[in-house]
Amino acid sequence: MDKIMDHKVVSREEWLAARRQHLADEKALTRARDELYRKRRALPWVKVDKSYVFEGPDGKETLSDLFAGKRQLIVNHFMFGPDWSEGCVGCSFGADHVDGALAHLNAGGASFATVSRASLAQIEAFKRRMGWRFKWVSSKDSDFNFDFHVSFTPEQKSGKVFYNYEMQDFMSDELPGTSVFYKNDAGEIFHTYSAYARGDETLLGAFNFLDMTPLGRNETTVMDWVKHHDKYEQSPSRASGDDACCSSAGAGRKS
């Protein structure tokens, strides 16, 4: 039976009273979020002294190059390992939100780039398949992913790894995240912020839409309905097995 059928139904007047009370809660959350974001911007920075070189469509590119003339750079750590046949389902879900935002990000003074350890050939093929336009470079020959704690060595598989600012049991060779950098007039680069697991969930616009609906995200397990966008049927059914989001193993949703 549809679980929504036994939901409380009231008069318009009662609904309005309940909605106004909830609006007060929403406004309190908005003010608290504004204050949280203010504190985020006030966090200290760390200077990036290490040189990182990536492989892009136009050849070798440094971290500085990825700023593309902007002072701010947002990096999406996309789960796509060197031996993977395709990119992570959950990361792909997030990537589907990017292209429409690019012009606005640039106008707001930020550049955007996605970084994965897959080879450039793997990245380009998958990017064509998905129809994405954002910048995507390979860190296959770089320590970048390891230094920002989203990729892990074979030796780490049997122990704990540092992820989301704490030691955790090994979950996967690759994990998701978002990092932000700033470049000053002298060309010095600073790491200002990184978010992992559910820390960057606010970037997922589809979730924000679904969170307004009666059924919400309608999950049985974490993101069990999410697929690569070219794998949905006309009437999408629950994903299972290999189609389930890799974050369901624990990579994406522990807060």
CORGI-V896011 format. One record per backbone hydrogen bond with DSSP energy under -0.5 kcal/mol. CO is the residue of the C=O (numbers start at 0). NH is the residue of the N-H. If there is no record, write none. Layout:
co=(CO	CO)
nh=(NH	NH)
This chain:
co=(1	2	3	10	11	12	13	14	15	16	17	18	19	20	21	22	23	24	25	26	27	28	29	30	31	32	33	34	35	36	37	39	45	46	49	51	53	53	54	55	58	60	61	63	64	66	70	71	72	72	73	73	74	74	75	75	76	77	78	79	80	87	88	89	90	91	93	94	94	97	97	98	100	101	102	103	104	105	108	110	112	113	114	115	118	119	120	121	122	123	124	125	126	126	134	136	137	138	142	143	144	144	145	149	152	153	154	155	158	160	160	162	165	167	172	175	176	177	178	179	179	180	181	183	187	188	189	189	190	192	194	195	196	197	199	200	202	203	203	204	205	206	208	209	212	214	220	222	222	223	227	232	233	239	240	244	245	245	246	246	249	252	253)
nh=(4	5	6	14	15	16	17	18	19	20	21	22	23	24	25	26	27	28	29	30	31	32	33	34	35	36	37	38	39	40	41	42	190	48	51	62	55	60	137	58	55	53	65	66	67	69	182	110	74	180	75	112	76	178	77	114	176	79	87	117	83	91	92	93	94	95	96	97	98	100	101	101	104	105	106	107	109	108	71	73	75	136	77	138	122	123	124	125	126	127	128	129	130	131	113	115	54	141	146	147	149	150	148	174	155	156	157	158	169	162	167	165	162	160	151	196	76	194	74	191	192	72	189	186	183	47	181	191	45	179	177	198	199	200	202	203	204	206	207	208	209	210	211	212	215	217	223	225	244	238	230	235	235	242	243	247	248	250	249	251	253	254	197)
